[in-house]
Amino acid sequence: MTVPLPIPARLLAGLLAAALLLNGGTARADGILWYNGDFDGRDALVNQTGAADGLVYDNFIVPTGSTFTITAVFSNNLMYDPTAASTAYWEIRSGVSAGDGGTLVASGDGADGVTATGRFEPVIPGVSNVYEYTNQVSVNVTLGAGTYWLAVAPDVSNQNSYISTTSGANAVGSPAGNDGDSFVSSTFFGANFTPTSDDSQEGPGTWDYSMGVIGTAAPTVPEPSSLLMGMVGLLASAGCLWSRRRALA
């Protein structure tokens, strides 16, 4: 026979369960938090380290009330020789604008997981193609709500890697490859966070690039101390209500 819990005990159990959920939660599998979209066949820009360097940055948004725990970043690049890339460099910035790199939030260089996407661009139609590959790097970055700019570039010494343009097909998150808020920085080409819509780059138009972030998203929760104080207040109120009920019985 199941014996019902007294009302205060049931309330206590519920409050404790809520506290555990808010202050810890259950483990979640990593997934794509933001992806700007697939290659649209329009163009590609140099995106690599090395002598003919070029970093292409595009923006993504962590929504208000959310926290992103990012475990990997990636970009999709047309590559003549994918075996040349064993590592890749990445940056995440905030506050980027024309001629201003804003604030470097996080950066690094790590093993480049190179995988074919199956997409390609004909170099000579019907004769030869240049194929697209995903260049993915493991990271450990936590971001609060806001707008950030990502760059992921294979480490190659020759002019070999070109990041694919996108118009947002199969995009995830925001923006969906449709706002043109992208920039190029290159010592070799003399670009200092130059908008990709500049005449020295792609030219006028909405230009976005195929890249993304992987990880988990969680609601922003109160600090543990605030949460604990709130629970204490609720328990105290529950105790007063129970005492009053017993007195009136």
C-alpha positions as a Markdown table, in Angstrom:
| # | Residue | x | y | z |
|---|---|---|---|---|
| 1 | Met | 0.0 | 0.0 | 0.0 |
| 2 | Thr | 1.3 | 3.4 | -0.9 |
| 3 | Val | 1.2 | 6.0 | 1.9 |
| 4 | Pro | 0.6 | 9.5 | 0.6 |
| 5 | Leu | 3.2 | 12.0 | 1.5 |
| 6 | Pro | 2.0 | 14.8 | 3.8 |
| 7 | Ile | 1.4 | 18.0 | 1.9 |
| 8 | Pro | 4.6 | 19.7 | 3.1 |
| 9 | Ala | 6.7 | 16.7 | 2.2 |
| 10 | Arg | 5.2 | 16.5 | -1.3 |
| 11 | Leu | 5.9 | 20.2 | -1.7 |
| 12 | Leu | 9.4 | 19.8 | -0.5 |
| 13 | Ala | 10.0 | 17.0 | -3.0 |
| 14 | Gly | 8.7 | 19.1 | -5.8 |
| 15 | Leu | 10.8 | 22.1 | -4.9 |
| 16 | Leu | 14.0 | 20.0 | -4.6 |
| 17 | Ala | 13.3 | 18.4 | -8.0 |
| 18 | Ala | 12.9 | 21.9 | -9.6 |
| 19 | Ala | 16.1 | 23.0 | -8.0 |
| 20 | Leu | 18.0 | 20.1 | -9.4 |
| 21 | Leu | 16.6 | 20.7 | -12.9 |
| 22 | Leu | 17.4 | 24.4 | -12.8 |
| 23 | Asn | 20.8 | 24.0 | -11.3 |
| 24 | Gly | 22.1 | 21.1 | -13.3 |
| 25 | Gly | 19.7 | 19.6 | -15.8 |
| 26 | Thr | 20.2 | 16.5 | -17.8 |
| 27 | Ala | 23.1 | 15.9 | -20.2 |
| 28 | Arg | 22.4 | 16.8 | -23.9 |
| 29 | Ala | 24.0 | 15.5 | -27.0 |
| 30 | Asp | 26.0 | 18.0 | -29.0 |
| 31 | Gly | 24.3 | 19.3 | -32.2 |
| 32 | Ile | 24.6 | 22.1 | -34.7 |
| 33 | Leu | 23.7 | 25.4 | -32.9 |
| 34 | Trp | 24.3 | 27.6 | -36.0 |
| 35 | Tyr | 24.9 | 26.8 | -39.6 |
| 36 | Asn | 24.9 | 29.5 | -42.2 |
| 37 | Gly | 23.8 | 27.2 | -45.1 |
| 38 | Asp | 25.1 | 25.1 | -48.0 |
| 39 | Phe | 27.2 | 26.2 | -50.9 |
| 40 | Asp | 25.1 | 28.0 | -53.5 |
| 41 | Gly | 27.5 | 27.9 | -56.4 |
| 42 | Arg | 27.9 | 31.7 | -56.6 |
| 43 | Asp | 31.6 | 32.2 | -55.5 |
| 44 | Ala | 34.3 | 31.4 | -52.9 |
| 45 | Leu | 36.9 | 33.5 | -51.1 |
| 46 | Val | 40.4 | 32.6 | -50.1 |
| 47 | Asn | 40.2 | 31.2 | -46.5 |
| 48 | Gln | 43.4 | 29.9 | -45.1 |
| 49 | Thr | 46.6 | 30.7 | -43.2 |
| 50 | Gly | 50.0 | 30.7 | -44.8 |
| 51 | Ala | 51.6 | 33.1 | -47.3 |
| 52 | Ala | 48.5 | 33.9 | -49.2 |
| 53 | Asp | 46.5 | 34.3 | -46.1 |
| 54 | Gly | 42.8 | 35.3 | -45.7 |
| 55 | Leu | 40.3 | 34.9 | -42.9 |
| 56 | Val | 36.6 | 35.2 | -43.7 |
| 57 | Tyr | 34.3 | 36.1 | -40.8 |
| 58 | Asp | 30.5 | 35.7 | -40.7 |
| 59 | Asn | 28.1 | 36.5 | -37.8 |
| 60 | Phe | 26.0 | 34.3 | -35.6 |
| 61 | Ile | 23.6 | 35.0 | -32.8 |
| 62 | Val | 23.3 | 33.5 | -29.3 |
| 63 | Pro | 19.6 | 34.2 | -28.5 |
| 64 | Thr | 18.6 | 36.3 | -25.5 |
| 65 | Gly | 18.2 | 34.0 | -22.4 |
| 66 | Ser | 20.5 | 31.3 | -23.9 |
| 67 | Thr | 24.1 | 30.1 | -23.3 |
| 68 | Phe | 26.0 | 28.2 | -26.0 |
| 69 | Thr | 28.7 | 25.7 | -24.9 |
| 70 | Ile | 30.6 | 25.3 | -28.1 |
| 71 | Thr | 32.6 | 22.1 | -28.7 |
| 72 | Ala | 33.5 | 22.4 | -32.4 |
| 73 | Val | 33.6 | 25.0 | -35.1 |
| 74 | Phe | 33.7 | 24.4 | -38.9 |
| 75 | Ser | 33.8 | 26.0 | -42.3 |
| 76 | Asn | 33.1 | 24.5 | -45.8 |
| 77 | Asn | 35.9 | 25.2 | -48.3 |
| 78 | Leu | 36.6 | 24.4 | -51.9 |
| 79 | Met | 40.0 | 22.7 | -51.8 |
| 80 | Tyr | 42.3 | 21.6 | -54.5 |
| 81 | Asp | 44.3 | 19.4 | -52.1 |
| 82 | Pro | 42.4 | 18.5 | -48.9 |
| 83 | Thr | 45.4 | 16.4 | -47.7 |
| 84 | Ala | 47.4 | 19.6 | -47.3 |
| 85 | Ala | 45.4 | 20.6 | -44.3 |
| 86 | Ser | 46.1 | 18.7 | -41.0 |
| 87 | Thr | 45.3 | 21.7 | -38.7 |
| 88 | Ala | 43.1 | 24.7 | -38.8 |
| 89 | Tyr | 43.0 | 28.1 | -37.2 |
| 90 | Trp | 39.8 | 29.6 | -35.7 |
| 91 | Glu | 38.6 | 32.8 | -34.1 |
| 92 | Ile | 35.4 | 34.1 | -32.4 |
| 93 | Arg | 35.0 | 37.9 | -32.2 |
| 94 | Ser | 32.4 | 40.4 | -31.0 |
| 95 | Gly | 31.8 | 43.9 | -32.1 |
| 96 | Val | 33.2 | 43.6 | -35.6 |
| 97 | Ser | 32.6 | 46.3 | -38.1 |
| 98 | Ala | 34.2 | 47.7 | -41.2 |
| 99 | Gly | 37.9 | 48.3 | -40.5 |
| 100 | Asp | 37.5 | 47.1 | -36.9 |
| 101 | Gly | 38.1 | 43.6 | -35.6 |
| 102 | Gly | 36.2 | 44.3 | -32.4 |
| 103 | Thr | 37.1 | 42.1 | -29.5 |
| 104 | Leu | 38.8 | 38.7 | -29.8 |
| 105 | Val | 36.7 | 36.5 | -27.6 |
| 106 | Ala | 38.5 | 33.2 | -28.2 |
| 107 | Ser | 40.9 | 31.6 | -30.8 |
| 108 | Gly | 43.1 | 28.6 | -31.3 |
| 109 | Asp | 44.7 | 26.2 | -33.7 |
| 110 | Gly | 43.9 | 22.5 | -33.6 |
| 111 | Ala | 43.6 | 19.2 | -35.6 |
| 112 | Asp | 41.5 | 19.7 | -38.7 |
| 113 | Gly | 38.9 | 17.0 | -39.3 |
| 114 | Val | 38.5 | 17.1 | -43.1 |
| 115 | Thr | 35.5 | 15.5 | -44.6 |
| 116 | Ala | 34.0 | 15.7 | -48.1 |
| 117 | Thr | 30.5 | 17.3 | -48.4 |
| 118 | Gly | 29.8 | 15.9 | -51.9 |
| 119 | Arg | 29.4 | 19.3 | -53.3 |
| 120 | Phe | 31.7 | 20.8 | -56.0 |
| 121 | Glu | 32.3 | 23.6 | -58.4 |
| 122 | Pro | 33.2 | 22.9 | -62.0 |
| 123 | Val | 36.6 | 24.4 | -63.0 |
| 124 | Ile | 36.3 | 23.3 | -66.5 |
| 125 | Pro | 32.7 | 22.1 | -67.0 |
| 126 | Gly | 32.6 | 18.4 | -67.9 |
| 127 | Val | 36.3 | 18.1 | -67.5 |
| 128 | Ser | 37.5 | 18.9 | -63.9 |
| 129 | Asn | 35.9 | 19.9 | -60.6 |
| 130 | Val | 37.1 | 21.4 | -57.3 |
| 131 | Tyr | 35.4 | 19.7 | -54.4 |
| 132 | Glu | 34.1 | 21.1 | -51.1 |
| 133 | Tyr | 35.3 | 19.8 | -47.7 |
| 134 | Thr | 34.3 | 20.5 | -44.1 |
| 135 | Asn | 37.2 | 21.7 | -42.0 |
| 136 | Gln | 36.2 | 21.1 | -38.3 |
| 137 | Val | 38.2 | 21.9 | -35.2 |
| 138 | Ser | 37.4 | 20.9 | -31.6 |
| 139 | Val | 37.1 | 23.9 | -29.2 |
| 140 | Asn | 35.9 | 24.6 | -25.6 |
| 141 | Val | 34.1 | 28.0 | -25.5 |
| 142 | Thr | 31.0 | 29.2 | -23.6 |
| 143 | Leu | 29.1 | 32.2 | -24.9 |
| 144 | Gly | 26.4 | 34.3 | -23.5 |
| 145 | Ala | 23.7 | 36.0 | -25.5 |
| 146 | Gly | 24.9 | 38.3 | -28.2 |
| 147 | Thr | 26.3 | 38.6 | -31.8 |
| 148 | Tyr | 29.6 | 37.0 | -32.6 |
| 149 | Trp | 31.7 | 36.6 | -35.8 |
| 150 | Leu | 33.4 | 33.2 | -36.6 |
| 151 | Ala | 36.3 | 32.4 | -38.8 |
| 152 | Val | 37.7 | 28.9 | -39.4 |
| 153 | Ala | 40.6 | 28.6 | -41.9 |
| 154 | Pro | 42.7 | 25.5 | -42.8 |
| 155 | Asp | 46.5 | 25.9 | -42.2 |
| 156 | Val | 47.9 | 25.5 | -45.7 |
| 157 | Ser | 51.0 | 27.1 | -47.2 |
| 158 | Asn | 49.8 | 27.4 | -50.8 |
| 159 | Gln | 46.7 | 29.1 | -52.2 |
| 160 | Asn | 44.5 | 26.1 | -51.9 |
| 161 | Ser | 41.4 | 26.8 | -49.8 |
| 162 | Tyr | 38.3 | 28.9 | -50.7 |
| 163 | Ile | 35.3 | 29.2 | -48.4 |
| 164 | Ser | 32.0 | 28.6 | -50.1 |
| 165 | Thr | 29.3 | 31.3 | -50.4 |
| 166 | Thr | 25.8 | 30.4 | -49.2 |
| 167 | Ser | 22.3 | 31.8 | -49.5 |
| 168 | Gly | 21.0 | 30.0 | -46.5 |
| 169 | Ala | 19.9 | 26.6 | -47.8 |
| 170 | Asn | 19.5 | 24.1 | -44.9 |
| 171 | Ala | 20.6 | 26.8 | -42.4 |
| 172 | Val | 20.2 | 26.3 | -38.6 |
| 173 | Gly | 19.9 | 29.2 | -36.1 |
| 174 | Ser | 20.3 | 32.9 | -36.8 |
| 175 | Pro | 21.1 | 34.5 | -39.1 |
| 176 | Ala | 20.3 | 32.0 | -41.8 |
| 177 | Gly | 22.9 | 33.0 | -44.4 |
| 178 | Asn | 21.0 | 36.0 | -45.5 |
| 179 | Asp | 22.2 | 39.2 | -43.9 |
| 180 | Gly | 25.6 | 39.8 | -45.6 |
| 181 | Asp | 27.3 | 40.9 | -42.4 |
| 182 | Ser | 30.6 | 39.3 | -43.3 |
| 183 | Phe | 34.2 | 40.5 | -43.4 |
| 184 | Val | 37.7 | 39.6 | -44.8 |
| 185 | Ser | 41.0 | 40.1 | -43.1 |
| 186 | Ser | 44.2 | 39.4 | -45.0 |
| 187 | Thr | 47.8 | 40.7 | -44.8 |
| 188 | Phe | 48.6 | 39.3 | -48.3 |
| 189 | Phe | 45.6 | 41.0 | -50.0 |
| 190 | Gly | 45.7 | 44.1 | -47.8 |
| 191 | Ala | 42.3 | 43.7 | -46.3 |
| 192 | Asn | 41.5 | 44.8 | -42.7 |
| 193 | Phe | 38.1 | 43.6 | -41.8 |
| 194 | Thr | 36.8 | 44.7 | -45.2 |
| 195 | Pro | 33.1 | 44.0 | -45.8 |
| 196 | Thr | 32.7 | 41.3 | -48.4 |
| 197 | Ser | 30.3 | 43.6 | -50.3 |
| 198 | Asp | 33.2 | 46.0 | -51.0 |
| 199 | Asp | 34.3 | 46.4 | -54.6 |
| 200 | Ser | 37.7 | 44.9 | -53.6 |
| 201 | Gln | 36.1 | 41.7 | -52.6 |
| 202 | Glu | 32.8 | 40.2 | -53.9 |
| 203 | Gly | 31.2 | 43.6 | -54.8 |
| 204 | Pro | 27.7 | 44.8 | -53.9 |
| 205 | Gly | 25.2 | 42.2 | -52.8 |
| 206 | Thr | 24.4 | 40.0 | -49.8 |
| 207 | Trp | 27.3 | 37.7 | -49.3 |
| 208 | Asp | 27.4 | 35.0 | -46.7 |
| 209 | Tyr | 29.7 | 32.0 | -46.1 |
| 210 | Ser | 29.2 | 28.4 | -45.3 |
| 211 | Met | 30.3 | 27.8 | -41.7 |
| 212 | Gly | 28.9 | 26.9 | -38.3 |
| 213 | Val | 29.2 | 26.0 | -34.6 |
| 214 | Ile | 28.5 | 22.7 | -32.8 |
| 215 | Gly | 27.7 | 22.2 | -29.1 |
| 216 | Thr | 24.8 | 22.5 | -26.6 |
| 217 | Ala | 22.4 | 25.4 | -25.8 |
| 218 | Ala | 20.9 | 25.9 | -22.4 |
| 219 | Pro | 18.7 | 28.5 | -20.8 |
| 220 | Thr | 20.5 | 31.1 | -18.7 |
| 221 | Val | 19.7 | 30.2 | -15.1 |
| 222 | Pro | 20.2 | 32.2 | -11.8 |
| 223 | Glu | 23.4 | 31.9 | -9.9 |
| 224 | Pro | 23.3 | 29.0 | -7.4 |
| 225 | Ser | 23.2 | 31.3 | -4.4 |
| 226 | Ser | 20.2 | 33.2 | -5.8 |
| 227 | Leu | 18.4 | 29.9 | -6.6 |
| 228 | Leu | 19.1 | 28.6 | -3.1 |
| 229 | Met | 17.7 | 31.8 | -1.5 |
| 230 | Gly | 14.6 | 31.5 | -3.6 |
| 231 | Met | 14.1 | 27.9 | -2.5 |
| 232 | Val | 14.6 | 28.8 | 1.1 |
| 233 | Gly | 11.9 | 31.5 | 0.8 |
| 234 | Leu | 9.5 | 29.0 | -0.8 |
| 235 | Leu | 10.1 | 26.4 | 1.8 |
| 236 | Ala | 9.5 | 29.0 | 4.6 |
| 237 | Ser | 6.2 | 30.0 | 3.0 |
| 238 | Ala | 5.2 | 26.4 | 2.7 |
| 239 | Gly | 5.9 | 25.8 | 6.4 |
| 240 | Cys | 3.8 | 28.8 | 7.4 |
| 241 | Leu | 0.9 | 27.7 | 5.3 |
| 242 | Trp | 1.0 | 24.2 | 6.8 |
| 243 | Ser | 1.2 | 25.5 | 10.3 |
| 244 | Arg | -1.9 | 27.7 | 9.7 |
| 245 | Arg | -3.8 | 24.8 | 8.2 |
| 246 | Arg | -3.0 | 22.6 | 11.3 |
| 247 | Ala | -4.1 | 25.4 | 13.6 |
| 248 | Leu | -7.5 | 25.8 | 11.7 |
| 249 | Ala | -8.1 | 22.0 | 11.6 |
